[in-house]
Amino acid sequence: MEQEREISMSASSPTGIVDVPSSHPVDETVERLRHILQANGVTLFAFIDHSGEAAKVGLKMRPTKLLIFGSPKAGTPLMLAAPSSAIDLPLKILIWEDAQGKSWVTYNSPDYVQRRHGIASELRQNIAVIESLAAKAAE
């Protein structure tokens, strides 16, 4: 049975995953995030509709959509300082629906990504924006 998680993952969480409950259905949350990214000049590199792709092959999946986005100006210094960080960049936000029909905004904690790749603390700000983007999309 799937368990609901509220912003339960802390920076010290071994998984580094943060879940934020959304006040909107998945598609509306996706559109909110798209508009926020565009308004802030952040490039949306890819959009993956996991549930839509599942439906194409006859499988049923609750709405699950991934947005991959970022800014080369912010991400490149991280990848230069810690090349392994390219596995976690560009940034990603997963917007999904749980078994109870509640929508969630999920992302990797900037603190986790920083620790995982040994990124200098002064570069953390380059990925910390994900926290406010997720919060704004979910509100």
Residue pairs with C-beta under 8 A, 6 or more apart in sequence:
1 99
2 98
2 99
4 98
4 100
4 102
5 19
5 104
6 19
6 21
7 18
7 19
7 20
7 21
8 19
9 15
9 16
9 17
9 18
9 19
9 109
10 109
11 109
11 111
11 112
12 111
13 109
13 112
15 112
16 108
16 109
16 111
16 112
16 113
16 116
17 106
17 107
17 108
17 109
18 106
18 107
18 108
18 109
18 131
18 134
19 104
19 105
19 106
20 104
20 105
20 106
20 134
20 135
20 138
21 102
21 103
21 104
21 105
21 138
22 29
22 95
22 102
22 103
22 104
22 105
22 137
22 138
23 138
23 139
24 32
24 103
24 138
25 63
25 97
25 103
26 63
26 64
26 65
26 95
26 96
26 97
26 103
27 63
27 65
29 95
29 103
29 105
29 137
29 138
30 47
30 65
30 67
30 95
32 136
32 137
33 67
33 93
33 95
33 105
33 133
33 134
33 137
34 44
34 67
36 133
36 136
36 137
37 43
37 44
37 67
37 69
37 133
38 44
40 133
41 71
42 69
42 70
42 71
42 129
42 133
43 69
43 70
43 71
43 72
43 90
44 67
44 68
44 69
45 68
45 69
45 70
45 90
46 66
46 67
46 68
47 65
47 66
47 67
47 68
48 65
48 66
48 68
49 64
49 65
50 61
50 64
50 65
50 66
51 61
51 62
51 63
51 64
51 65
52 65
54 60
54 61
55 61
62 96
62 97
62 98
62 99
63 95
63 96
63 97
63 103
64 94
64 95
64 96
64 97
65 94
65 95
65 96
66 92
66 93
66 94
66 95
67 92
67 93
67 95
68 90
68 91
68 92
69 90
69 91
69 92
69 93
70 89
70 90
70 91
74 126
74 127
74 129
75 89
75 90
75 91
75 126
75 127
77 123
77 126
78 85
78 89
78 117
78 119
78 123
78 126
78 127
79 85
79 86
79 89
81 119
81 120
81 123
82 117
82 118
82 119
84 116
84 117
85 113
85 116
85 117
85 119
88 108
88 113
88 116
88 117
89 127
91 107
91 108
91 127
91 129
91 130
92 107
92 108
93 105
93 106
93 107
93 130
93 133
93 134
93 137
94 104
94 105
94 106
94 107
95 103
95 104
95 105
95 106
95 137
96 103
96 104
96 106
97 103
97 104
98 104
105 134
105 137
105 138
107 130
107 131
107 134
108 130
110 124
110 127
110 128
110 130
110 131
111 124
113 119
113 127
114 121
114 123
114 124
114 127
